[in-house]
Amino acid sequence: MNVKILPLNASEYALLGFLKAGPCHGYELHRKLTEPDGAGMIWGIKISNMYAQLDKLERRGLISGRLLENEQRPARTQYSLTAAGKQLFEEWLHQPVRHPRDFRHFFFLQLFFLSQYEPEALDSLVERQLELCQAWQQNLLAARESSSNSIDFADLTNRFRHSQIQSMIDWLFWIKSEKIKIKPK
């Protein structure tokens, strides 16, 4: 079964990733999303936005929520990953990032979850991402070679992109050459 669903944003994939470990209520999910030495290093998210994303994921059938009653405190919803959510997350987890602008959010998140769930798959993802980054770089260099000697806005933008992608390549080579192993969180 191949899940055909519109792509999610990084924090929605993060929610799926945290629920892969087991059911969780919203407050605990928000704590995990914003942990300063974990996923919180990638971005911040307000709790109200997170609940809107949980609602969206539930409507898409990727998670399910179950209201838990308790006499000592207000009822709260416990969220669980559905089979479709698990499949979508696992497919995404192993795919290199397809656009340079998404690298910082998506690739770092993939490294974060692979280090927890499948550390043996880290090297493969790094290698495939490196190859893709090198292809981006080659495309930019080809575009520069075909442009005129004058510098216009497009050339300035492409030179900036080139430097960003080169930084990604250097960093990925560093991970690969040093055989960096990420400690699970």
C-alpha positions in Angstrom: 0.0 0.0 0.0 1.5 3.3 -1.1 0.2 6.3 0.9 -0.7 9.1 -1.5 -1.0 12.2 0.7 0.1 15.8 0.2 3.5 16.4 1.7 3.6 17.5 5.3 5.7 20.3 6.9 8.7 19.4 9.1 6.8 19.8 12.4 4.1 17.4 11.2 6.7 14.8 10.3 8.2 15.4 13.7 4.8 14.7 15.4 4.6 11.4 13.4 8.1 10.6 14.5 7.5 11.1 18.2 4.3 9.1 18.0 6.2 6.2 16.4 7.7 5.7 19.9 4.2 5.2 21.3 1.0 7.1 22.2 1.4 10.5 23.7 -0.8 13.4 24.8 -0.5 16.9 23.3 1.4 18.6 26.1 4.1 15.8 26.1 4.3 16.1 22.3 4.9 19.8 22.6 7.6 19.3 25.1 9.4 16.9 22.8 9.0 19.3 19.8 10.5 22.2 21.7 13.2 20.4 23.7 16.2 22.8 23.4 18.8 20.1 22.8 16.6 18.0 20.5 14.1 18.9 17.8 13.7 22.3 19.4 17.1 23.2 17.9 15.5 23.1 14.4 12.5 25.4 15.0 10.0 26.5 17.5 6.2 25.9 17.4 3.4 27.3 19.5 1.2 24.8 21.3 -1.9 26.1 19.5 -0.2 25.6 16.1 0.8 22.1 17.2 -2.8 21.2 18.1 -4.0 22.5 14.7 -1.4 20.2 13.1 -2.5 17.3 15.2 -6.1 17.9 14.0 -4.9 18.0 10.4 -3.0 14.7 10.8 -6.0 13.1 12.4 -8.3 14.3 9.6 -5.9 12.8 7.1 -6.0 9.4 8.9 -2.3 9.5 9.9 -2.9 9.6 13.7 -5.9 8.9 15.9 -6.9 10.6 19.1 -8.6 9.1 22.1 -10.0 11.1 24.9 -8.9 9.9 28.3 -11.0 10.7 31.3 -9.5 11.2 34.7 -11.2 12.3 37.9 -8.1 14.1 39.3 -7.6 16.3 36.2 -9.3 17.4 33.0 -9.7 14.9 30.2 -7.0 14.9 27.7 -6.5 13.4 24.3 -3.9 10.7 23.7 -2.6 10.5 20.1 -1.4 7.4 18.4 0.1 6.7 15.0 -2.0 4.9 12.5 -0.7 2.3 10.0 -0.9 5.0 7.2 1.0 7.5 9.4 3.7 5.0 10.2 4.1 4.1 6.5 4.3 7.8 5.4 6.8 8.6 8.2 9.0 5.7 7.3 9.0 6.4 3.6 9.8 10.1 4.3 12.6 9.2 6.8 14.7 7.4 4.2 14.3 9.9 1.3 16.9 12.6 0.7 15.7 16.2 0.9 14.7 17.3 -2.6 15.3 21.0 -2.4 18.1 23.0 -0.8 15.7 25.3 1.0 14.3 22.4 3.0 17.6 20.9 4.0 17.9 22.6 7.4 14.5 21.6 8.6 13.9 18.2 7.0 17.4 16.7 6.8 18.2 17.5 10.4 14.9 16.1 11.5 15.6 12.9 9.6 19.0 12.6 11.2 17.4 13.1 14.6 14.9 10.3 14.1 17.2 7.9 12.3 19.6 8.2 15.2 16.8 7.0 17.5 15.0 4.4 15.3 17.5 3.1 12.7 21.1 4.3 13.3 22.4 1.8 10.8 20.5 3.7 8.1 22.3 7.1 8.8 25.3 6.4 6.5 23.0 5.5 3.5 20.9 8.7 3.9 24.0 10.9 4.2 25.5 9.3 1.1 22.3 9.8 -1.0 21.9 13.4 0.3 25.5 14.1 -0.6 24.9 12.9 -4.1 21.8 15.0 -4.5 23.6 18.1 -3.1 26.4 17.6 -5.6 23.8 17.4 -8.4 22.3 20.7 -7.2 25.7 22.2 -7.3 26.4 21.0 -10.8 23.1 22.4 -12.1 24.0 25.8 -10.5 27.5 25.8 -12.1 26.0 24.9 -15.5 23.6 27.8 -15.2 26.4 30.2 -14.3 28.6 29.1 -17.2 25.8 29.8 -19.6 25.1 33.3 -18.3 26.8 36.5 -19.4 29.8 38.1 -17.7 27.6 40.8 -16.1 26.2 40.2 -12.7 22.5 40.5 -12.3 20.0 39.6 -9.6 19.8 36.0 -10.8 23.5 35.6 -10.8 23.7 37.1 -7.2 21.0 34.7 -6.1 22.7 31.7 -7.8 26.1 32.5 -6.2 24.4 32.6 -2.8 22.7 29.3 -3.4 26.0 27.9 -4.6 27.7 28.9 -1.4 24.9 27.4 0.7 25.0 24.1 -1.2 28.8 24.0 -0.9 28.4 24.4 2.8 26.0 21.5 2.9 28.4 19.3 0.8 31.3 20.2 3.1 29.3 19.3 6.2 28.0 16.0 4.7 31.6 15.1 3.7 32.7 15.9 7.3 30.0 13.5 8.7 31.0 10.8 6.2 34.8 11.2 6.6 34.7 11.4 10.4 32.2 8.5 10.6 30.0 10.6 12.9 27.6 8.6 15.0 24.7 10.6 16.5 23.8 9.6 20.0 20.1 8.8 20.4 18.1 11.4 22.3 
